[in-house]
Amino acid sequence: QLHFAESGGGWVLPGGSLSLSCAASGNLDKFWGMAWYRRTPGGQLESIAYIISGGNAEYVDAVKGRFAISMDDVANTVSLQMSGMKPEDTGVYFCNVVPTSETWGPGTQVTVSS
């Protein structure tokens, strides 16, 4: 059974920065990376970024150049550094493994608003 604990969300002004963290636990041996997802206020679940063990990362176009994902293979944590934030970045952020598991954590709310 996997468990995810996201943290670091909050309210930020447009153009501001925020850093999210996620601790994963359970049987992680068969997974080869970690990812961040976002559920929009409209309820849509979006893939934001993922990173593979070894460091290769990919981002959705909407966040390229603004967000940076990093992973600690030993500690089983993944982080998301967000800068130049926009109101459309608002949502509940979740982490998961790659390939995606059916287990989800509670997420952390991020609100970008003036």
N, CA, C and O of each residue as an XYZ file, in Angstrom:
456
protein
N       0.844     -1.188      0.000
C       0.000      0.000      0.000
C       0.879      1.238      0.000
O       1.771      1.382      0.836
N       0.620      2.122     -0.941
C       1.376      3.363     -1.008
C       0.689      4.461     -0.205
O      -0.529      4.455     -0.023
N       1.486      5.387      0.263
C       0.970      6.558      0.961
C       1.714      7.788      0.471
O       2.928      7.757      0.267
N       0.978      8.858      0.285
C       1.562     10.121     -0.140
C       1.129     11.218      0.826
O      -0.037     11.291      1.215
N       2.070     12.064      1.205
C       1.768     13.187      2.092
C       2.326     14.452      1.471
O       3.532     14.697      1.499
N       1.428     15.256      0.908
C       1.822     16.512      0.280
C       1.773     17.657      1.299
O       0.958     17.650      2.222
N       2.653     18.627      1.114
C       2.673     19.786      1.998
C       3.239     20.996      1.267
O       3.832     20.870      0.196
N       3.047     22.165      1.860
C       3.658     23.378      1.326
C       2.727     24.312      0.591
O       3.144     25.386      0.158
N       1.467     23.922      0.441
C       0.532     24.786     -0.269
C       0.201     26.040      0.512
O       0.596     26.198      1.667
N      -0.532     26.928     -0.137
C      -0.940     28.162      0.518
C      -1.412     29.166     -0.505
O      -1.691     28.832     -1.656
N      -1.493     30.401     -0.060
C      -1.932     31.496     -0.920
C      -0.725     32.315     -1.335
O       0.169     32.568     -0.528
N      -0.699     32.730     -2.596
C       0.416     33.515     -3.102
C      -0.107     34.518     -4.118
O      -1.075     34.248     -4.829
N       0.524     35.649     -4.178
C       0.162     36.668     -5.165
C       0.628     36.246     -6.560
O       1.610     35.514     -6.682
N      -0.055     36.692     -7.603
C       0.452     36.433     -8.965
C       1.890     36.923     -9.094
O       2.234     38.013     -8.637
N       2.720     36.102     -9.723
C       4.133     36.413     -9.843
C       4.972     35.880     -8.704
O       6.201     35.904     -8.776
N       4.334     35.402     -7.661
C       5.043     34.903     -6.492
C       5.538     33.481     -6.658
O       5.408     32.873     -7.720
N       6.114     32.965     -5.573
C       6.720     31.633     -5.575
C       6.201     30.801     -4.420
O       5.786     31.324     -3.386
N       6.236     29.497     -4.620
C       5.803     28.560     -3.590
C       6.543     27.252     -3.818
O       6.874     26.904     -4.951
N       6.797     26.536     -2.744
C       7.503     25.261     -2.851
C       6.670     24.162     -2.219
O       6.241     24.288     -1.072
N       6.440     23.099     -2.948
C       5.674     21.958     -2.449
C       6.606     20.776     -2.200
O       7.625     20.607     -2.869
N       6.227     19.972     -1.225
C       6.968     18.757     -0.934
C       6.006     17.595     -0.805
O       4.830     17.779     -0.491
N       6.516     16.392     -1.051
C       5.704     15.186     -0.920
C       6.596     14.054     -0.439
O       7.679     13.818     -0.975
N       6.118     13.364      0.581
C       6.803     12.180      1.082
C       5.995     10.959      0.689
O       4.796     10.884      0.959
N       6.650     10.007      0.053
C       5.996      8.766     -0.360
C       6.503      7.620      0.494
O       7.673      7.587      0.874
N       5.622      6.685      0.791
C       6.020      5.512      1.554
C       5.255      4.302      1.027
O       4.264      4.430      0.309
N       5.749      3.122      1.406
C       5.147      1.887      0.931
C       6.092      1.165     -0.012
O       7.293      1.436     -0.025
N       5.562      0.263     -0.787
C       6.358     -0.526     -1.716
C       6.607      0.263     -2.998
O       5.790      0.249     -3.918
N       7.737      0.945     -3.043
C       8.055      1.824     -4.151
C       9.031      1.214     -5.148
O       9.424      1.870     -6.113
N       9.422     -0.029     -4.923
C      10.487     -0.627     -5.718
C      10.157     -0.731     -7.201
O      11.052     -0.616     -8.038
N       8.867     -0.950     -7.548
C       8.536     -1.183     -8.955
C       8.272      0.102     -9.727
O       7.933      0.046    -10.909
N       8.418      1.239     -9.095
C       8.177      2.515     -9.754
C       9.500      3.183    -10.096
O      10.486      3.030     -9.375
N       9.516      3.925    -11.202
C      10.771      4.499    -11.643
C      10.810      6.028    -11.611
O      11.715      6.632    -12.187
N       9.863      6.645    -10.960
C       9.902      8.090    -10.858
C       8.725      8.604    -10.067
O       7.936      7.830     -9.525
N       8.613      9.922    -10.004
C       7.506     10.543     -9.284
C       6.981     11.723    -10.090
O       7.659     12.246    -10.974
N       5.771     12.123     -9.769
C       5.113     13.149    -10.560
C       4.245     14.037     -9.692
O       3.873     13.676     -8.576
N       3.931     15.204    -10.226
C       2.981     16.129     -9.605
C       1.781     16.301    -10.544
O       1.915     16.401    -11.764
N       0.605     16.331     -9.911
C      -0.641     16.564    -10.615
C      -1.358     17.730     -9.962
O      -1.075     18.097     -8.822
N      -2.283     18.300    -10.698
C      -3.069     19.413    -10.167
C      -4.541     19.181    -10.513
O      -4.875     18.879    -11.659
N      -5.419     19.324     -9.513
C      -6.856     19.314     -9.777
C      -7.342     20.748     -9.765
O      -7.249     21.449     -8.758
N      -7.862     21.166    -10.904
C      -8.284     22.553    -11.063
C      -9.577     22.819    -10.294
O     -10.259     21.875     -9.895
N      -9.922     24.086    -10.081
C     -11.203     24.397     -9.423
C     -12.392     23.792    -10.160
O     -13.433     23.538     -9.554
N     -12.248     23.561    -11.454
C     -13.310     22.936    -12.228
C     -13.356     21.435    -12.094
O     -14.259     20.790    -12.627
N     -12.381     20.862    -11.379
C     -12.393     19.428    -11.126
C     -11.535     18.594    -12.062
O     -11.485     17.372    -11.924
N     -10.863     19.224    -13.004
C     -10.029     18.469    -13.940
C      -8.681     18.142    -13.310
O      -8.051     19.000    -12.693
N      -8.245     16.899    -13.469
C      -6.944     16.476    -12.961
C      -5.920     16.598    -14.082
O      -6.061     15.982    -15.138
N      -4.888     17.400    -13.840
C      -3.870     17.654    -14.855
C      -2.526     17.116    -14.402
O      -2.177     17.200    -13.225
N      -1.783     16.570    -15.333
C      -0.400     16.213    -15.057
C       0.448     17.468    -15.206
O       0.354     18.164    -16.217
N       1.279     17.761    -14.203
C       2.084     18.975    -14.210
C       3.527     18.674    -14.613
O       4.078     19.318    -15.505
N       4.120     17.706    -13.958
C       5.518     17.380    -14.206
C       5.812     15.995    -13.661
O       5.142     15.510    -12.749
N       6.819     15.377    -14.233
C       7.296     14.119    -13.680
C       8.809     14.068    -13.802
O       9.411     14.748    -14.632
N       9.403     13.249    -12.958
C      10.840     13.089    -12.958
C      11.166     11.613    -12.789
O      10.552     10.904    -11.992
N      12.149     11.174    -13.560
C      12.557      9.776    -13.537
C      13.817      9.658    -12.689
O      14.648     10.566    -12.681
N      13.962      8.550    -11.980
C      15.186      8.308    -11.219
C      16.377      8.470    -12.153
O      16.411      7.855    -13.218
N      17.336      9.275    -11.776
C      18.438      9.610    -12.659
C      18.372     11.047    -13.096
O      19.364     11.606    -13.566
N      17.187     11.665    -12.943
C      17.097     13.099    -13.115
C      16.325     13.630    -14.284
O      16.040     14.827    -14.307
N      15.962     12.822    -15.268
C      15.229     13.345    -16.421
C      13.843     13.796    -16.002
O      13.104     13.048    -15.362
N      13.493     15.020    -16.364
C      12.208     15.594    -15.985
C      11.477     16.121    -17.211
O      12.094     16.546    -18.188
N      10.156     16.085    -17.141
C       9.310     16.622    -18.198
C       8.216     17.466    -17.558
O       7.763     17.187    -16.448
N       7.800     18.506    -18.281
C       6.798     19.432    -17.771
C       5.701     19.656    -18.816
O       5.943     19.582    -20.021
N       4.515     19.926    -18.333
C       3.458     20.355    -19.238
C       3.820     21.761    -19.712
O       4.449     22.521    -18.976
N       3.429     22.104    -20.924
C       3.834     23.380    -21.519
C       3.461     24.575    -20.641
O       4.196     25.561    -20.592
N       2.335     24.492    -19.953
C       1.844     25.631    -19.175
C       2.772     26.027    -18.032
O       2.695     27.155    -17.545
N       3.648     25.121    -17.594
C       4.509     25.436    -16.459
C       5.992     25.437    -16.805
O       6.825     25.729    -15.948
N       6.330     25.117    -18.041
C       7.734     25.086    -18.439
C       8.396     26.435    -18.195
O       7.842     27.482    -18.529
N       9.574     26.396    -17.618
C      10.310     27.612    -17.337
C       9.925     28.279    -16.033
O      10.608     29.198    -15.581
N       8.837     27.826    -15.420
C       8.381     28.414    -14.155
C       8.452     27.430    -12.985
O       8.701     27.830    -11.847
N       8.235     26.157    -13.265
C       8.231     25.136    -12.218
C       9.462     24.246    -12.376
O       9.962     24.052    -13.484
N       9.937     23.715    -11.267
C      11.062     22.783    -11.284
C      10.782     21.639    -10.332
O      10.500     21.856     -9.153
N      10.858     20.426    -10.844
C      10.613     19.233    -10.033
C      11.946     18.605     -9.674
O      12.877     18.594    -10.478
N      12.029     18.084     -8.463
C      13.230     17.379     -8.039
C      12.820     16.216     -7.149
O      11.742     16.218     -6.556
N      13.694     15.229     -7.066
C      13.359     14.013     -6.332
C      14.560     13.530     -5.542
O      15.698     13.621     -6.003
N      14.303     13.022     -4.365
C      15.330     12.384     -3.547
C      15.019     10.895     -3.520
O      14.083     10.463     -2.846
N      15.801     10.115     -4.250
C      15.551      8.674     -4.357
C      15.681      7.959     -3.017
O      14.982      6.978     -2.765
N      16.550      8.434     -2.181
C      16.803      7.775     -0.906
C      15.679      8.063      0.088
O      15.187      7.163      0.768
N      15.291      9.306      0.157
C      14.257      9.719      1.109
C      12.846      9.508      0.558
O      11.863      9.664      1.282
N      12.750      9.152     -0.731
C      11.440      8.985     -1.379
C      10.584     10.238     -1.249
O       9.413     10.183     -0.872
N      11.191     11.343     -1.566
C      10.460     12.612     -1.571
C      10.566     13.272     -2.935
O      11.533     13.067     -3.668
N       9.576     14.049     -3.254
C       9.583     14.823     -4.485
C       9.143     16.234     -4.154
O       8.243     16.437     -3.339
N       9.774     17.202     -4.780
C       9.472     18.605     -4.535
C       9.082     19.297     -5.833
O       9.419     18.845     -6.927
N       8.374     20.390     -5.684
C       7.999     21.198     -6.838
C       8.211     22.655     -6.474
O       7.494     23.213     -5.642
N       9.199     23.261     -7.103
C       9.475     24.671     -6.912
C       8.698     25.453     -7.960
O       8.869     25.237     -9.160
N       7.839     26.365     -7.501
C       6.981     27.106     -8.416
C       7.301     28.589     -8.318
O       7.366     29.147     -7.223
N       7.499     29.222     -9.463
C       7.766     30.655     -9.494
C       6.978     31.285    -10.634
O       6.432     30.588    -11.489
N       6.928     32.605    -10.636
C       6.145     33.277    -11.678
C       4.730     32.777    -11.738
O       4.175     32.571    -12.817
N       4.140     32.581    -10.565
C       2.850     31.898    -10.511
C       1.725     32.749    -11.081
O       1.744     33.979    -11.027
N       0.742     32.036    -11.633
C      -0.394     32.660    -12.294
C      -1.688     32.184    -11.646
O      -1.705     31.114    -11.036
N      -2.763     32.943    -11.758
C      -4.042     32.498    -11.194
C      -4.461     31.119    -11.698
O      -5.101     30.362    -10.967
N      -4.109     30.790    -12.928
C      -4.487     29.468    -13.462
C      -3.688     28.328    -12.846
O      -3.964     27.163    -13.132
N      -2.709     28.637    -12.013
C      -1.985     27.600    -11.257
C      -2.767     27.172    -10.018
O      -2.381     26.220     -9.339
N      -3.849     27.860     -9.725
C      -4.673     27.520     -8.559
C      -5.230     26.122     -8.671
O      -5.698     25.712     -9.733
N      -5.181     25.390     -7.574
C      -5.729     24.051     -7.543
C      -5.200     23.267     -6.374
O      -4.448     23.784     -5.548
N      -5.601     22.011     -6.308
C      -5.084     21.095     -5.302
C      -4.003     20.248     -5.965
O      -4.238     19.604     -6.988
N      -2.830     20.261     -5.371
C      -1.682     19.580     -5.951
C      -1.461     18.240     -5.262
O      -1.479     18.138     -4.035
N      -1.253     17.217     -6.083
C      -1.026     15.864     -5.602
C       0.274     15.318     -6.176
O       0.674     15.687     -7.280
N       0.921     14.455     -5.439
C       2.052     13.727     -5.995
C       1.632     12.276     -6.193
O       0.665     11.796     -5.601
N       2.383     11.602     -7.039
C       2.160     10.181     -7.282
C       3.440      9.602     -7.859
O       4.407     10.324     -8.103
N       3.437      8.327     -8.070
C       4.605      7.667     -8.632
C       4.449      7.561    -10.150
O       3.390      7.867    -10.698
N       5.520      7.121    -10.821
C       5.525      6.843    -12.250
C       5.904      5.378    -12.424
O       6.983      4.977    -11.987
N       5.050      4.564    -13.049
C       3.722      4.877    -13.550
C       2.730      5.143    -12.415
O       2.910      4.695    -11.282
N       1.690      5.881    -12.756
C       0.755      6.366    -11.744
C       0.046      5.220    -11.042
O      -0.427      4.277    -11.676
N      -0.020      5.323     -9.706
C      -0.744      4.333     -8.918
C      -2.183      4.791     -8.727
O      -2.528      5.930     -9.041
N      -3.012      3.903     -8.213
C      -4.411      4.231     -7.939
C      -4.569      4.927     -6.595
O      -5.654      5.404     -6.262
N      -3.488      4.986     -5.824
C      -3.528      5.611     -4.504
C      -3.213      7.086     -4.631
O      -2.307      7.471     -5.369
N      -3.955      7.912     -3.915
C      -3.717      9.343     -3.896
C      -3.705      9.847     -2.459
O      -4.410      9.330     -1.592
N      -2.897     10.855     -2.233
C      -2.862     11.497     -0.932
C      -3.938     12.561     -0.841
O      -4.760     12.692     -1.747
N      -3.942     13.324      0.243
C      -4.948     14.367      0.437
C      -4.720     15.594     -0.432
O      -5.640     16.382     -0.651
N      -3.485     15.760     -0.933
C      -3.171     16.931     -1.731
C      -2.926     18.150     -0.869
O      -3.150     18.128      0.341
N      -2.465     19.211     -1.500
C      -2.251     20.475     -0.812
C      -2.783     21.602     -1.691
O      -2.504     21.657     -2.889
N      -3.554     22.498     -1.077
C      -4.227     23.561     -1.825
C      -3.265     24.695     -2.135
O      -2.541     25.171     -1.260
N      -3.265     25.121     -3.389
C      -2.494     26.277     -3.825
C      -3.462     27.288     -4.427
O      -4.237     26.963     -5.327
N      -3.409     28.506     -3.924
C      -4.274     29.562     -4.438
C      -3.420     30.739     -4.880
O      -2.638     31.277     -4.098
N      -3.573     31.134     -6.132
C      -2.842     32.275     -6.685
C      -3.865     33.357     -6.995
O      -4.671     33.227     -7.916
N      -3.818     34.416     -6.217
C      -4.846     35.440     -6.353
C      -4.347     36.748     -5.766
O      -3.563     36.763     -4.818
N      -4.813     37.841     -6.344
C      -4.505     39.144     -5.773
C      -5.646     39.620     -4.881
O      -5.569     40.706     -4.307
